[in-house]
């Protein structure tokens, strides 16, 4: 009989309302600012390290442009997408997620894929990854997830047992962990991997019609990945391989490019769709919502100063231009607060005045002062005023909206038919991965499990993969010389 566990509290000692769910308007609605516990967790998490990023610490970047190649004004009034042939300057930062500033580029990890579009309506930041999904669907669990992937508090050592402890107790992670443990988890270069906006966003056209969309950036170089052995060898040969590869190719006149696509869902289709379309652990099948080409992104200029541009670049999902807005995706809702809050702490209150973050259009703001502020917009510094100060364009600048209703609750989303956490990773195993990919997936999982897992954890991990697919679970069991376990035998216990 295990000892009774202590109750979770806030940092003020107040009993915590939930370890798993944020406070939302109804099960599928947006999050509420009054969720003080969520805000405390995110704000504390954002301030854990100085000055290295807590996540996405190591990376590289390049300047370039985005050119519209297809007409999309039927779906969005975003000015930078308003005309075929139109070009917008961009800055794209690639990164590892869990790796530290000195980590090796080719270690198994998701890769960040963050784009800043310098549009005439201000900066539009699309902050994504090289995977279309993520490990969790609620920001309440984000700091816990990252803690499980970082170093132990007692020994300061990495602990695979800790990672699998979180994953096996969080079934929503299965889809992303399948991606991570496949060869997609060790891309050969940043140039040879796809990028995804991952979240669902809203597009609004000039007529006020609303659409839900997802972004995909397909590499024009073709997807190339390392095997686990190749990635391990590159760790020793050149720990900065990805940074060097990108910089060298651009310097040698070989600029990488990606084709941007969107998937478009009619606004009214979302409630009745077969799974929650705002769930970050799910992809929209292309058979239901095919890819629609939008434009081409090219990187053709290296940064001149790594610290000034790459380290001080600040991307935030809250930066959305007219014609683009957020969805009820709970992870996106949490990131709208978390990212700018992180930048104010890590870089400073006036981080948006730095050249790499400054928009191309004129800033007319009533914000003033603060550390390192060097631009002043002069008086008046308040609104409303009778001194000719700027005033909001309430029509053009209005946020895209949608109606919500429901009780304030902390709960998972209302289940749709295919909301099961193992449906999509199972389809990935059955319909996407080749026999060689499956063999590598099993080998990569077994190799990762060989580093410090307890016997009880090995049992739980086998059960986790058996829940994805019996053949996968059996393959992992054979690879680690264990008998297969029935689904649910120990995972989550």
C-alpha positions in Angstrom: 0.0 0.0 0.0 1.6 3.3 -1.1 1.8 6.2 1.3 -0.8 9.0 0.9 0.6 11.6 -1.4 0.6 15.3 -0.3 -1.8 17.6 -2.1 -0.5 20.0 -4.7 -0.5 23.6 -3.7 0.2 27.0 -5.3 3.5 28.7 -4.3 1.4 30.5 -1.7 0.4 27.2 -0.1 -3.1 27.3 -1.4 -4.5 23.9 -2.6 -4.1 23.6 -6.3 -7.4 23.1 -8.3 -5.9 20.7 -10.9 -2.6 19.3 -12.1 -4.0 18.5 -15.5 -6.6 21.0 -16.7 -6.7 24.7 -17.2 -9.8 26.7 -16.5 -11.9 27.2 -19.7 -15.3 28.3 -20.9 -16.8 24.9 -21.3 -14.8 21.8 -22.1 -13.8 23.1 -25.6 -13.7 26.8 -25.0 -10.9 29.4 -24.5 -9.0 29.7 -21.3 -9.7 32.3 -18.6 -7.3 35.0 -17.4 -8.6 34.3 -13.9 -6.9 30.9 -13.8 -4.3 32.2 -11.4 -2.7 28.8 -10.9 -2.0 28.3 -14.6 -0.6 31.8 -14.9 1.6 31.3 -11.8 3.0 28.0 -13.2 3.7 29.6 -16.6 5.2 32.8 -15.2 7.4 30.9 -12.8 8.5 28.4 -15.5 9.4 31.3 -17.8 11.8 32.7 -15.2 13.7 29.5 -14.3 16.9 30.3 -16.2 19.0 33.4 -17.0 19.6 34.2 -19.7 19.4 31.0 -21.7 16.0 30.1 -23.2 14.4 27.4 -21.0 13.3 25.6 -24.2 14.6 26.0 -27.7 18.0 27.2 -26.2 20.3 26.2 -29.1 19.5 27.1 -32.6 20.5 28.9 -35.8 18.6 31.2 -38.1 18.7 33.0 -41.5 17.0 35.9 -43.3 15.0 35.5 -46.4 11.6 36.2 -48.0 8.2 34.7 -48.5 6.5 35.0 -51.9 2.8 34.3 -52.5 2.3 31.9 -55.3 -1.5 31.1 -55.1 -4.6 33.2 -54.6 -5.9 32.8 -51.0 -7.9 36.1 -50.5 -11.1 34.0 -50.4 -10.0 32.9 -47.0 -8.0 35.7 -45.5 -7.6 39.5 -45.7 -4.1 39.3 -44.3 -2.3 42.0 -46.4 1.0 40.0 -46.9 -1.0 37.2 -48.5 -3.2 39.5 -50.6 -1.6 39.2 -54.0 0.2 36.5 -56.1 3.9 37.5 -56.4 4.0 39.6 -53.3 7.2 39.3 -51.2 7.6 39.7 -47.4 10.9 39.7 -45.6 11.2 36.9 -43.1 13.6 35.7 -40.3 13.4 32.0 -39.5 15.0 30.4 -36.4 15.6 26.7 -36.1 16.3 25.1 -32.8 16.2 22.0 -30.7 13.5 21.8 -28.0 14.9 20.2 -24.9 18.6 20.6 -25.7 20.7 23.2 -23.8 22.8 25.9 -25.4 25.8 23.6 -25.6 24.0 20.5 -26.8 24.7 18.7 -30.0 22.5 19.5 -33.0 21.9 16.0 -34.1 20.6 14.6 -30.8 17.1 13.1 -30.8 14.7 16.0 -30.2 11.9 17.9 -31.9 13.1 20.9 -33.8 11.7 24.4 -33.5 10.6 26.2 -36.8 9.8 29.8 -35.9 9.1 32.4 -38.6 8.9 36.2 -38.3 7.1 37.8 -41.2 7.9 41.5 -41.4 4.5 42.6 -42.9 3.2 46.1 -43.6 0.7 45.5 -40.8 3.3 44.6 -38.2 5.2 41.4 -37.4 3.4 38.1 -37.8 5.1 35.4 -35.8 4.3 31.7 -36.7 6.0 29.6 -34.0 6.0 26.0 -34.9 8.0 22.7 -34.9 9.2 20.1 -37.4 6.3 17.9 -36.3 2.6 18.6 -36.8 1.6 17.6 -33.2 2.9 18.0 -29.7 3.2 15.9 -26.5 0.3 17.5 -24.6 -2.9 19.4 -25.2 -3.2 21.6 -22.1 -0.7 24.2 -21.0 -1.2 23.2 -17.4 1.2 20.3 -18.1 3.8 22.2 -20.2 6.3 23.0 -17.5 5.9 19.5 -16.0 6.6 18.0 -19.4 9.7 20.1 -20.0 11.0 19.3 -16.5 10.7 15.6 -17.2 12.9 16.1 -20.3 15.5 18.2 -18.6 18.0 17.4 -15.8 17.2 15.9 -12.4 17.1 18.4 -9.6 19.2 16.2 -7.3 22.0 14.9 -9.6 21.8 17.4 -12.5 21.8 14.4 -14.8 19.5 13.4 -17.7 17.2 10.6 -16.7 15.3 8.6 -19.4 13.3 6.9 -16.7 11.9 10.3 -15.8 11.0 11.0 -19.4 9.2 7.7 -19.8 7.5 8.2 -16.5 5.8 11.3 -17.8 5.1 9.9 -21.3 3.5 6.6 -20.0 1.3 8.6 -17.6 0.3 10.9 -20.3 -1.4 8.9 -23.2 -1.8 12.1 -25.2 1.9 12.0 -25.8 1.8 8.9 -27.9 1.5 10.5 -31.3 4.4 12.9 -30.8 6.6 10.3 -29.1 6.0 8.1 -32.1 7.3 10.9 -34.4 10.2 11.6 -32.0 11.3 7.9 -31.8 11.2 7.5 -35.6 14.0 8.8 -37.8 12.0 12.1 -38.0 13.5 12.7 -34.5 17.0 13.0 -36.0 16.8 15.1 -39.2 19.9 15.2 -41.3 19.7 19.0 -41.5 17.3 21.8 -40.9 17.1 22.2 -44.7 15.8 18.7 -45.1 12.9 18.7 -42.7 9.3 20.1 -42.9 7.9 22.8 -40.7 4.4 23.0 -39.2 2.4 25.7 -37.5 1.0 22.8 -35.5 -1.8 24.7 -33.9 -5.2 25.5 -35.5 -5.6 29.2 -36.4 -8.5 31.3 -37.7 -8.4 33.1 -41.0 -11.0 35.8 -41.8 -11.6 37.3 -45.3 -12.7 40.8 -46.1 -16.4 39.7 -46.1 -16.0 38.6 -42.5 -16.2 34.9 -43.3 -14.2 32.7 -40.9 -12.2 29.6 -41.5 -10.0 27.3 -39.4 -6.6 26.6 -40.9 -3.4 24.6 -40.3 0.1 25.5 -41.8 2.5 23.1 -43.4 5.9 24.0 -44.8 7.3 21.2 -47.1 11.0 21.3 -47.7 11.9 21.7 -51.3 15.2 19.9 -50.7 13.4 16.6 -49.8 13.2 15.0 -46.4 16.4 13.4 -45.2 17.0 12.0 -41.7 19.9 10.4 -39.9 19.6 6.9 -38.5 20.1 6.7 -34.8 23.7 5.5 -35.4 24.4 8.3 -37.9 23.0 10.9 -35.5 25.2 9.5 -32.7 28.3 9.6 -34.8 27.6 13.2 -35.8 27.3 14.2 -32.2 31.0 13.3 -31.8 32.1 14.5 -35.3 30.4 18.0 -35.3 28.0 19.0 -32.5 27.2 22.2 -34.5 26.4 20.3 -37.7 23.0 21.9 -38.3 24.1 25.4 -37.7 27.2 24.9 -40.0 25.1 23.2 -42.7 22.6 26.0 -42.9 25.2 28.8 -42.8 27.5 27.1 -45.3 24.8 26.4 -47.9 23.6 30.0 -47.8 27.1 31.3 -48.0 27.8 29.1 -51.0 24.8 30.3 -52.9 22.5 27.3 -52.2 19.6 28.9 -50.4 17.1 26.4 -48.9 13.4 26.8 -49.5 10.0 25.5 -48.4 6.6 25.5 -50.0 3.9 26.7 -47.6 0.5 25.0 -47.6 -2.6 25.4 -45.6 -5.5 23.1 -44.7 -8.8 24.9 -44.6 -11.8 23.8 -42.5 -15.1 25.6 -42.8 -15.9 27.4 -39.5 -19.1 25.5 -38.8 -17.5 22.1 -39.5 -15.5 22.1 -36.2 -18.2 21.1 -33.6 -19.3 18.0 -35.5 -15.9 16.8 -36.7 -14.9 13.3 -35.7 -12.2 14.5 -33.3 -11.5 17.9 -31.6 -9.9 19.9 -34.4 -8.2 22.2 -31.9 -6.4 19.3 -30.2 -2.6 19.8 -30.6 -2.0 16.1 -30.4 -4.0 15.4 -33.6 -3.4 16.1 -37.3 -6.1 16.8 -39.8 -6.1 14.0 -42.4 -5.3 15.2 -45.9 -8.2 13.1 -47.2 -10.6 15.3 -45.2 -8.7 18.6 -45.6 -6.2 18.6 -48.5 -3.1 20.7 -48.6 -3.6 24.0 -50.5 -0.5 25.8 -51.8 0.0 29.4 -50.6 3.6 30.4 -51.3 7.3 29.8 -51.1 9.7 30.6 -48.3 13.4 31.1 -49.2 16.4 31.7 -46.8 19.2 33.5 -48.6 21.1 35.7 -46.0 23.0 34.6 -42.9 22.9 36.7 -39.7 25.8 39.1 -39.2 25.8 38.9 -35.4 24.6 35.7 -33.7 23.8 37.2 -30.4 22.1 40.3 -31.7 19.9 38.5 -34.2 19.6 34.8 -33.3 19.8 34.9 -29.5 17.8 38.1 -29.1 15.1 37.1 -31.6 11.8 37.0 -29.9 8.9 35.1 -31.5 5.4 35.1 -30.0 2.2 33.4 -31.2 0.3 36.5 -30.0 1.7 38.5 -32.9 -1.1 38.1 -35.4 -1.9 40.6 -38.2 -5.5 41.5 -39.3 -7.0 38.5 -41.1 -5.4 36.0 -38.8 -6.5 35.0 -35.2 -6.3 32.3 -32.6 -8.5 29.2 -32.1 -9.7 27.6 -28.9 -6.6 25.3 -29.0 -5.7 25.4 -25.2 -1.9 25.1 -25.9 -2.1 28.1 -28.2 -4.1 30.0 -25.7 -1.4 29.4 -23.1 1.4 30.4 -25.5 -0.3 33.7 -26.2 0.7 34.7 -22.6 3.7 32.6 -22.1 6.0 33.7 -25.0 5.9 37.5 -24.6 6.1 37.1 -20.8 9.3 35.1 -21.3 10.8 37.7 -23.6 10.1 40.5 -21.1 12.0 38.6 -18.5 14.8 37.1 -20.7 15.6 40.1 -22.9 13.9 43.0 -21.2 10.7 45.0 -21.3 11.5 46.8 -24.5 12.7 43.7 -26.5 10.5 44.7 -29.4 12.7 47.8 -30.0 15.7 45.6 -30.9 16.4 45.7 -34.7 15.7 41.9 -35.1 12.3 42.3 -33.5 11.3 45.7 -34.6 8.5 45.8 -37.2 9.0 47.6 -40.5 6.0 49.8 -40.2 5.7 52.7 -37.7 4.9 51.9 -34.1 2.3 54.2 -32.5 2.0 53.0 -28.9 1.2 54.6 -25.5 3.6 52.3 -23.8 6.6 54.2 -22.2 9.8 53.9 -20.3 11.2 50.7 -18.8 14.7 49.3 -18.9 16.7 49.9 -22.1 14.0 51.9 -23.9 15.6 54.0 -26.5 12.6 55.0 -28.8 10.1 57.6 -27.6 6.8 58.4 -29.3 6.5 61.6 -27.3 3.4 63.1 -25.8 0.6 62.3 -25.3 1.2 59.1 -23.4 -2.4 58.2 -22.6 -5.7 57.5 -24.3 -8.2 58.9 -24.8 -6.6 62.3 -25.3 -7.3 65.6 -27.1 -3.7 66.2 -28.2 -3.9 64.4 -31.6 -2.5 61.0 -30.4 -3.1 57.8 -32.3 -6.4 56.0 -32.0 -7.4 52.4 -32.6 -8.8 51.3 -35.9 -11.6 49.3 -34.3 -12.8 47.9 -37.7 -9.5 46.9 -39.4 -7.7 45.9 -36.2 -10.6 44.0 -34.6 -9.7 40.6 -33.4 -11.4 37.6 -35.2 -14.1 36.3 -32.8 -16.2 33.3 -32.2 -19.0 32.6 -29.8 -18.4 30.6 -26.6 -20.6 29.5 -23.7 -20.4 27.0 -20.9 -19.6 26.6 -17.2 -16.1 27.4 -16.0 -14.5 24.0 -15.7 -11.2 22.2 -15.5 -11.6 19.1 -17.7 -10.5 17.4 -20.8 -12.3 18.3 -24.0 -15.7 16.7 -24.7 -14.9 13.5 -26.5 -15.5 13.2 -30.2 -15.7 9.9 -32.0 -11.9 9.6 -32.7 -10.5 11.5 -29.7 -8.8 8.4 -28.5 -5.1 9.2 -27.9 -3.9 6.1 -29.8 -5.9 6.3 -33.0 -3.5 8.6 -34.9 -0.2 7.1 -33.7 -1.7 3.7 -34.7 -2.5 5.1 -38.2 1.1 6.4 -38.4 2.4 2.9 -37.7 -0.1 1.2 -40.0 -0.4 3.6 -43.0 2.6 5.9 -43.0 5.8 4.2 -41.8 7.5 1.8 -44.2 8.8 -1.6 -43.0 12.3 0.0 -42.7 10.8 3.0 -40.8 9.0 0.5 -38.4 12.2 -1.4 -37.8 14.1 1.8 -37.0 11.3 3.0 -34.7 11.5 -0.2 -32.7 15.3 0.0 -32.5 15.3 3.7 -31.6 12.8 3.0 -28.8 14.7 0.1 -27.5 18.0 2.1 -27.6 16.4 4.9 -25.6 15.0 2.4 -23.1 18.4 0.9 -22.5 19.6 3.9 -20.6 18.6 3.6 -17.0 15.0 2.5 -17.0 13.8 0.5 -14.0 12.2 -2.9 -14.6 8.8 -1.5 -13.7 9.2 1.3 -16.1 10.2 -1.1 -18.9 6.9 -2.9 -18.3 5.0 0.4 -18.5 6.8 1.4 -21.7 6.0 -1.9 -23.4 2.3 -1.5 -22.5 2.4 2.1 -23.8 3.5 0.9 -27.2 1.2 -2.1 -27.2 -1.7 0.4 -26.8 -0.4 2.1 -30.0 -0.3 -1.2 -31.9 0.2 -4.8 -30.7 2.9 -5.4 -33.3 4.8 -2.3 -32.1 4.5 -3.4 -28.5 5.7 -6.9 -29.3 8.6 -5.6 -31.3 9.7 -3.4 -28.5 9.4 -6.2 -26.0 11.5 -8.5 -28.2 14.1 -5.8 -28.7 14.5 -5.4 -24.9 14.2 -9.1 -24.2 10.9 -8.9 -22.3 7.6 -10.7 -22.7 4.9 -8.6 -24.3 2.4 -7.1 -21.8 -1.3 -6.8 -22.3 -2.6 -3.3 -23.1 -3.1 -1.3 -19.9 -1.3 -3.8 -17.6 0.9 -1.3 -15.9 0.9 1.9 -17.9 -0.6 4.7 -15.8 -0.5 2.7 -12.6 
